[in-house]
Amino acid sequence: MNRPALYAALLTVLWASHASADALSSHEAIAYERQAATDPVSRLAQDLAASKRKLSRDRTTGYLRSLLAELSIPESSQTLVFSKTSFQRDLITPNTPRALFFNDNVYVGYVADGAVLEVASVDPVLGATFYVLDQRAASPAPERRHEDCLRCHESGMTDDAPGFLLRSVFVNPEGHPALSEGSFLTKPDSPFEQRWGGWYVTGTHGRSRHMGNSVLQAGQHNETFDRETGANVKSLQGRFAARSYLQQSSDIVALLVLEHQSHVHNMLTRANYHTRIALADNRVVNQALGHPPDDLREATRHRIEGAVEPLVRAMVMADEAPLPDAVAGTSAFAADFQRRGPFDGKGRSLRQMDLKRRVFALPLSYLIYSPALDGLPPLARTQFWQRLCAVLNGNDPLATHLSPAERNTVLQILRDTKPGAPACR
């Protein structure tokens, strides 16, 4: 190939990489808006359209309870956020917080008297997909939304791919964020004292302090913000219009699980997107050089390794901040969550909780069972399992936070509960 043609091909690759840096979903290898979704919410929408299922409406919360039941989302997963950080922000105040519910693959947002339910789901190929459900329709079905939701849910805060973000902000008594005082993205590595600003939090957490349950009063700043009055709150009685909600709690354990889960989901999407884009670039370069299209270049292999590594770290909870003190919730969430399994032959599960030193008893995420993991491109999936096996076999620096007994237990659970998983020993 002559040099000008080679330069042109390489410029094509650079342009594609540059274009995807700001919005990975728009890359031709992803085709987010054009590709049909296959997540649980899209399947529900198809069933509703075919009259195979039907949602029922109640006078207080509309279709919320029925939608949660159809998607197998426990009501005990409710958490409450009162900062105006949603597109229905005008309706959100400390007296009318936004409620979030979730299971392993779907998130539902409810605002009292809101026109729609906000729904987000994890698609095995597309990652986070977003829907609304009309609360006033006679026969509603979730409708997929792109541009409106991605304005917030595809940015540097979500690693430039469609994803989920939990923000902790200082808010005034009306719920408006005081962004001049700073804000935080809440992830598993977040310091406890930076979490849950603008959220209600029910449960005990000992001597540690967070930002939840409190507002920034006139004359206060981030340095003088009162964390004490919001600590170890067991009841939200009198704080919001309870009759408009399914639960009276915003369970601290549910919040901790929500943070872990949303982060792992984002890392799954990141690994998926970056691998697919790397492989598309690989084909362009091979075509320019006259090589077979599937020849895997060394640079591409490194890109895939780099895409998968944050996912491995998230799955084994390598960066999780330890709990400063033991925590306990105020709802049935912890019990509901742990009983779902799956369990190995000895009755053990990756859902079992510690809640003293860390959230989970064993440092491997229950999202190892996620369809989004199985939906990774084959090269990324192979890389993930190679890295995970190295960690679980103790042959990797990431293994230092797992004891030999923990690694052995995790391997036994995987052997019994994850069909098709590679044998790590």
C-alpha positions as CSV (number, residue, x, y, z in Angstrom):
1,M,0.0,0.0,0.0
2,N,1.3,3.5,-0.8
3,R,2.0,5.9,2.0
4,P,-0.8,8.4,1.3
5,A,-3.4,5.6,1.4
6,L,-2.0,4.2,4.7
7,Y,-2.1,7.7,6.2
8,A,-5.7,8.1,5.1
9,A,-6.7,4.8,6.7
10,L,-5.0,5.7,9.9
11,L,-6.7,9.1,9.9
12,T,-10.0,7.3,9.6
13,V,-9.2,5.3,12.7
14,L,-8.2,8.4,14.6
15,W,-11.3,10.3,13.5
16,A,-13.5,7.4,14.7
17,S,-11.8,7.2,18.0
18,H,-12.0,11.0,18.5
19,A,-15.7,11.0,17.5
20,S,-16.5,8.3,20.0
21,A,-14.6,10.0,22.8
22,D,-17.5,12.4,23.5
23,A,-20.4,10.0,22.8
24,L,-19.5,6.3,22.4
25,S,-23.0,5.4,21.6
26,S,-22.8,7.4,18.3
27,H,-19.9,5.3,17.0
28,E,-20.8,3.1,14.0
29,A,-19.7,0.0,15.9
30,I,-22.3,0.7,18.6
31,A,-25.3,2.2,16.7
32,Y,-27.1,2.7,20.0
33,E,-30.1,4.6,18.7
34,R,-30.7,2.3,15.6
35,Q,-30.3,-1.0,17.4
36,A,-33.3,-2.8,18.9
37,A,-33.1,-3.4,22.6
38,T,-33.6,-6.9,24.1
39,D,-33.6,-5.9,27.8
40,P,-36.4,-6.9,30.3
41,V,-38.3,-3.6,29.8
42,S,-38.3,-3.9,26.0
43,R,-39.7,-7.5,26.4
44,L,-42.4,-6.2,28.8
45,A,-43.3,-3.5,26.3
46,Q,-43.7,-6.2,23.6
47,D,-45.9,-8.3,25.8
48,L,-48.1,-5.3,26.7
49,A,-48.5,-4.4,23.1
50,A,-49.5,-8.0,22.3
51,S,-52.0,-8.0,25.3
52,K,-50.0,-10.9,26.9
53,R,-49.7,-8.8,30.1
54,K,-51.5,-5.8,31.5
55,L,-50.6,-3.1,34.0
56,S,-53.1,-2.1,36.7
57,R,-53.4,1.4,38.0
58,D,-54.1,2.6,41.6
59,R,-55.3,6.0,42.6
60,T,-52.2,7.0,44.6
61,T,-49.1,5.8,42.8
62,G,-50.5,5.1,39.3
63,Y,-48.9,2.1,37.6
64,L,-45.9,1.9,39.9
65,R,-46.8,-1.1,42.0
66,S,-48.0,-3.1,39.0
67,L,-44.9,-2.2,37.0
68,L,-42.6,-3.3,39.8
69,A,-44.4,-6.6,40.1
70,E,-44.2,-7.3,36.4
71,L,-40.5,-6.6,36.4
72,S,-39.9,-8.5,39.7
73,I,-38.5,-5.5,41.5
74,P,-39.0,-5.6,45.3
75,E,-40.7,-2.7,46.9
76,S,-38.2,-2.9,49.8
77,S,-35.5,-1.6,47.3
78,Q,-37.0,1.9,47.6
79,T,-34.5,4.7,48.1
80,L,-35.5,8.4,48.2
81,V,-33.7,11.4,46.7
82,F,-35.0,14.9,47.4
83,S,-32.5,16.9,45.4
84,K,-33.8,18.4,42.1
85,T,-31.5,16.3,39.9
86,S,-34.1,14.6,37.6
87,F,-35.9,15.8,34.5
88,Q,-39.0,15.9,36.8
89,R,-37.1,18.2,39.1
90,D,-40.0,20.7,39.4
91,L,-42.0,18.2,41.4
92,I,-39.1,17.0,43.7
93,T,-38.7,18.6,47.1
94,P,-37.8,17.2,50.6
95,N,-41.5,16.8,51.1
96,T,-42.0,15.0,47.7
97,P,-38.8,13.1,47.1
98,R,-38.2,10.9,44.0
99,A,-38.3,7.2,44.8
100,L,-36.0,4.7,43.1
101,F,-36.6,1.0,43.0
102,F,-34.3,-1.7,41.5
103,N,-33.4,-5.3,40.9
104,D,-30.4,-6.7,39.2
105,N,-31.2,-5.4,35.8
106,V,-33.8,-2.6,36.0
107,Y,-34.2,0.7,37.8
108,V,-37.6,2.5,38.2
109,G,-38.0,6.2,39.2
110,Y,-41.3,7.5,40.6
111,V,-42.2,11.1,41.5
112,A,-45.5,11.8,43.3
113,D,-48.0,13.3,40.8
114,G,-45.5,12.9,38.0
115,A,-46.7,12.4,34.5
116,V,-44.4,9.5,33.8
117,L,-42.5,6.7,35.5
118,E,-38.8,6.7,34.6
119,V,-37.4,3.4,33.8
120,A,-33.8,2.3,33.0
121,S,-32.7,-1.2,32.1
122,V,-29.4,-3.0,31.3
123,D,-29.4,-4.4,27.8
124,P,-26.8,-7.2,27.1
125,V,-25.5,-5.4,24.1
126,L,-26.5,-1.7,24.4
127,G,-25.9,-1.2,28.1
128,A,-28.1,1.3,29.8
129,T,-31.4,1.8,28.0
130,F,-34.0,4.4,29.0
131,Y,-37.8,4.5,29.0
132,V,-40.8,6.4,30.2
133,L,-44.2,5.1,31.0
134,D,-47.2,7.4,30.8
135,Q,-49.0,7.4,34.2
136,R,-52.1,8.9,32.7
137,A,-52.5,6.5,29.7
138,A,-55.4,3.9,29.7
139,S,-53.1,1.1,28.3
140,P,-49.5,2.2,28.9
141,A,-46.3,0.6,27.8
142,P,-42.7,1.7,28.3
143,E,-41.4,3.9,25.5
144,R,-37.7,4.0,24.8
145,R,-36.0,7.5,25.0
146,H,-32.6,8.5,23.6
147,E,-31.6,12.1,23.4
148,D,-33.4,13.4,26.5
149,C,-31.9,10.8,28.8
150,L,-28.5,10.7,27.3
151,R,-28.0,14.4,28.0
152,C,-27.2,13.4,31.6
153,H,-26.6,9.7,31.3
154,E,-23.8,9.8,28.7
155,S,-20.9,12.0,29.8
156,G,-17.6,11.9,31.6
157,M,-19.5,11.0,34.7
158,T,-20.6,7.7,33.1
159,D,-17.3,7.0,31.3
160,D,-18.8,8.5,28.1
161,A,-21.2,5.6,27.5
162,P,-24.9,5.4,28.4
163,G,-24.9,4.7,32.1
164,F,-26.1,5.4,35.6
165,L,-24.9,8.1,38.0
166,L,-25.6,8.7,41.7
167,R,-24.8,12.2,42.8
168,S,-24.3,13.5,46.3
169,V,-24.9,17.3,46.6
170,F,-25.5,20.0,49.1
171,V,-29.1,21.1,48.8
172,N,-31.1,24.0,50.2
173,P,-34.5,23.5,52.0
174,E,-36.4,23.5,48.7
175,G,-34.1,20.8,47.2
176,H,-32.1,23.0,44.9
177,P,-28.5,21.8,44.6
178,A,-25.9,24.3,45.9
179,L,-23.4,23.4,43.2
180,S,-21.1,26.2,44.2
181,E,-20.4,24.2,47.4
182,G,-19.2,21.2,45.4
183,S,-20.7,17.8,44.6
184,F,-19.7,14.2,44.5
185,L,-20.3,11.2,42.3
186,T,-21.1,8.3,44.6
187,K,-19.3,5.0,43.9
188,P,-18.1,2.1,46.0
189,D,-14.8,3.9,46.6
190,S,-16.5,7.1,47.9
191,P,-15.6,8.2,51.4
192,F,-18.6,7.7,53.7
193,E,-18.7,11.3,54.6
194,Q,-19.3,12.3,51.0
195,R,-22.2,10.1,50.4
196,W,-26.0,10.7,50.0
197,G,-26.2,14.5,50.0
198,G,-29.8,15.2,48.9
199,W,-31.0,11.7,49.8
200,Y,-33.0,10.3,52.7
201,V,-31.1,7.5,54.5
202,T,-32.7,5.2,57.1
203,G,-30.6,2.9,59.2
204,T,-27.8,2.9,61.7
205,H,-24.1,3.4,61.0
206,G,-22.5,4.0,64.3
207,R,-20.0,6.8,64.6
208,S,-19.6,7.4,60.9
209,R,-21.4,10.3,59.3
210,H,-22.8,10.9,55.8
211,M,-24.6,13.9,54.1
212,G,-28.0,12.4,54.0
213,N,-31.3,13.6,55.6
214,S,-29.9,17.2,56.0
215,V,-30.2,20.4,54.0
216,L,-27.8,23.3,53.8
217,Q,-29.3,26.0,55.9
218,A,-28.8,29.8,55.2
219,G,-25.3,30.8,56.1
220,Q,-23.9,27.3,56.0
221,H,-21.2,26.1,53.7
222,N,-19.7,22.7,52.9
223,E,-17.3,23.0,55.7
224,T,-20.0,23.8,58.3
225,F,-22.7,21.5,56.9
226,D,-24.5,19.7,59.7
227,R,-24.0,15.9,59.3
228,E,-25.0,15.1,62.9
229,T,-28.8,15.7,62.7
230,G,-29.0,13.3,59.7
231,A,-27.1,10.5,61.4
232,N,-28.6,7.1,62.4
233,V,-32.1,8.1,61.4
234,K,-34.5,5.1,61.8
235,S,-37.7,6.8,60.9
236,L,-38.7,9.4,58.3
237,Q,-42.0,10.2,59.9
238,G,-43.0,13.8,59.3
239,R,-40.3,14.4,56.6
240,F,-42.4,13.7,53.5
241,A,-45.9,12.9,52.4
242,A,-45.8,9.3,53.3
243,R,-49.3,8.4,51.8
244,S,-47.9,8.9,48.3
245,Y,-45.2,6.3,48.6
246,L,-45.0,2.5,48.8
247,Q,-42.5,2.4,51.7
248,Q,-41.5,4.7,54.6
249,S,-37.8,4.0,54.3
250,S,-34.8,4.8,52.2
251,D,-32.7,1.9,53.4
252,I,-29.0,2.4,53.9
253,V,-28.3,-1.2,52.8
254,A,-30.3,-0.7,49.6
255,L,-28.3,2.5,48.9
256,L,-25.0,0.7,49.3
257,V,-26.1,-2.1,47.0
258,L,-27.4,0.5,44.5
259,E,-24.0,2.1,44.4
260,H,-22.1,-1.1,43.8
261,Q,-24.5,-2.3,41.2
262,S,-24.7,0.9,39.1
263,H,-20.9,1.1,39.1
264,V,-20.5,-2.5,37.9
265,H,-23.2,-1.9,35.2
266,N,-21.3,1.1,33.9
267,M,-18.0,-0.9,33.8
268,L,-19.8,-3.7,31.9
269,T,-21.0,-1.2,29.3
270,R,-17.6,0.5,29.1
271,A,-15.8,-2.9,28.5
272,N,-18.4,-3.8,25.8
273,Y,-18.3,-0.5,24.0
274,H,-14.5,0.0,24.0
275,T,-13.9,-3.6,22.8
276,R,-16.4,-3.2,19.9
277,I,-14.8,0.1,18.9
278,A,-11.3,-1.3,19.1
279,L,-12.3,-4.3,16.9
280,A,-13.9,-1.9,14.4
281,D,-10.7,0.1,14.3
282,N,-8.7,-3.1,14.0
283,R,-10.6,-4.0,10.8
284,V,-10.1,-0.6,9.3
285,V,-6.3,-0.8,9.8
286,N,-6.2,-4.4,8.5
287,Q,-8.1,-3.3,5.4
288,A,-5.7,-0.5,4.8
289,L,-2.7,-2.7,5.2
290,G,-4.1,-5.5,3.1
291,H,-4.2,-8.0,6.0
292,P,-7.1,-10.4,6.8
293,P,-9.9,-8.4,8.5
294,D,-9.8,-10.5,11.7
295,D,-6.0,-10.4,12.3
296,L,-5.8,-9.1,15.9
297,R,-3.2,-6.4,16.2
298,E,-1.1,-6.1,19.3
299,A,-2.4,-2.6,19.9
300,T,-6.0,-3.8,19.7
301,R,-5.2,-6.6,22.2
302,H,-3.9,-3.9,24.6
303,R,-7.0,-1.8,24.1
304,I,-9.2,-4.7,25.0
305,E,-7.2,-5.5,28.1
306,G,-7.5,-1.9,29.1
307,A,-11.3,-1.9,28.5
308,V,-11.8,-5.0,30.7
309,E,-9.5,-4.2,33.6
310,P,-11.8,-1.7,35.3
311,L,-14.6,-4.3,35.1
312,V,-12.4,-6.9,36.8
313,R,-11.6,-4.4,39.5
314,A,-15.2,-3.6,40.0
315,M,-16.3,-7.2,40.1
316,V,-13.8,-8.2,42.8
317,M,-14.5,-5.0,44.7
318,A,-10.8,-4.1,44.7
319,D,-11.4,-0.4,45.2
320,E,-14.4,-0.6,47.6
321,A,-14.0,1.7,50.6
322,P,-14.3,-0.2,53.9
323,L,-17.3,0.6,56.1
324,P,-16.2,2.9,58.9
325,D,-18.6,1.2,61.3
326,A,-21.3,-1.5,61.1
327,V,-24.5,-0.6,59.3
328,A,-28.1,-1.9,59.5
329,G,-31.1,-1.1,57.5
330,T,-34.7,-0.4,58.5
331,S,-36.6,-2.4,55.8
332,A,-36.8,-5.9,54.5
333,F,-34.3,-5.1,51.7
334,A,-31.3,-7.0,53.1
335,A,-33.4,-10.2,53.7
336,D,-35.1,-9.9,50.4
337,F,-31.9,-9.4,48.5
338,Q,-30.0,-12.3,50.2
339,R,-32.7,-14.9,49.8
340,R,-32.6,-14.6,46.0
341,G,-29.4,-16.6,45.6
342,P,-28.4,-18.6,43.6
343,F,-26.9,-20.9,46.3
344,D,-24.2,-23.5,46.0
345,G,-24.5,-27.0,47.5
346,K,-23.6,-25.7,50.9
347,G,-26.2,-23.0,50.9
348,R,-23.7,-20.2,50.2
349,S,-24.3,-17.2,47.9
350,L,-22.5,-14.2,46.5
351,R,-25.4,-12.1,47.8
352,Q,-24.6,-12.8,51.4
353,M,-23.8,-9.6,53.3
354,D,-21.2,-8.6,55.9
355,L,-22.3,-5.0,56.8
356,K,-19.6,-4.7,59.4
357,R,-16.3,-4.3,57.5
358,R,-17.7,-4.2,54.0
359,V,-21.0,-4.6,52.2
360,F,-20.7,-8.2,51.0
361,A,-19.4,-11.2,52.8
362,L,-17.4,-12.3,49.7
363,P,-15.6,-9.9,47.4
364,L,-17.1,-11.1,44.1
365,S,-20.1,-9.3,42.7
366,Y,-23.4,-11.2,42.2
367,L,-23.5,-9.4,38.8
368,I,-21.2,-12.2,37.7
369,Y,-24.6,-13.7,36.7
370,S,-25.6,-10.6,34.6
371,P,-26.7,-11.2,31.0
372,A,-24.5,-8.1,30.2
373,L,-21.4,-10.1,31.2
374,D,-22.4,-13.0,29.0
375,G,-23.2,-10.4,26.3
376,L,-19.6,-9.0,26.1
377,P,-17.8,-9.5,22.8
378,P,-16.0,-12.9,23.0
379,L,-12.5,-11.5,23.2
380,A,-13.6,-9.3,26.1
381,R,-15.3,-12.1,27.8
382,T,-12.3,-14.3,27.5
383,Q,-10.0,-11.6,28.8
384,F,-12.4,-11.1,31.8
385,W,-12.4,-14.7,32.8
386,Q,-8.6,-15.0,32.4
387,R,-8.1,-12.1,34.7
388,L,-10.7,-13.2,37.2
389,C,-9.2,-16.7,37.3
390,A,-5.8,-15.2,38.0
391,V,-7.2,-13.3,40.9
392,L,-9.2,-16.2,42.3
393,N,-6.1,-18.5,42.0
394,G,-4.0,-16.0,44.0
395,N,-1.7,-15.3,41.0
396,D,-2.5,-11.6,40.7
397,P,-1.9,-8.4,42.8
398,L,-5.7,-7.9,42.9
399,A,-5.9,-11.0,45.0
400,T,-4.3,-9.3,48.1
401,H,-7.7,-8.3,49.5
402,L,-9.1,-11.8,49.3
403,S,-8.0,-14.4,51.8
404,P,-7.2,-18.0,50.5
405,A,-10.4,-19.2,52.3
406,E,-12.5,-16.5,50.5
407,R,-11.0,-17.3,47.1
408,N,-11.7,-21.0,47.6
409,T,-15.3,-20.3,48.7
410,V,-15.9,-18.1,45.7
411,L,-14.5,-20.7,43.3
412,Q,-16.8,-23.3,44.9
413,I,-19.9,-21.1,44.5
414,L,-19.1,-20.3,40.9
415,R,-18.6,-24.0,40.1
416,D,-22.1,-24.7,41.5
417,T,-24.0,-21.7,40.3
418,K,-22.5,-20.4,37.0
419,P,-23.0,-22.9,34.3
420,G,-20.4,-22.5,31.5
421,A,-18.0,-20.5,33.6
422,P,-14.3,-21.6,32.9
423,A,-12.8,-23.8,35.6
424,C,-10.3,-21.6,37.2
425,R,-8.4,-24.6,38.7
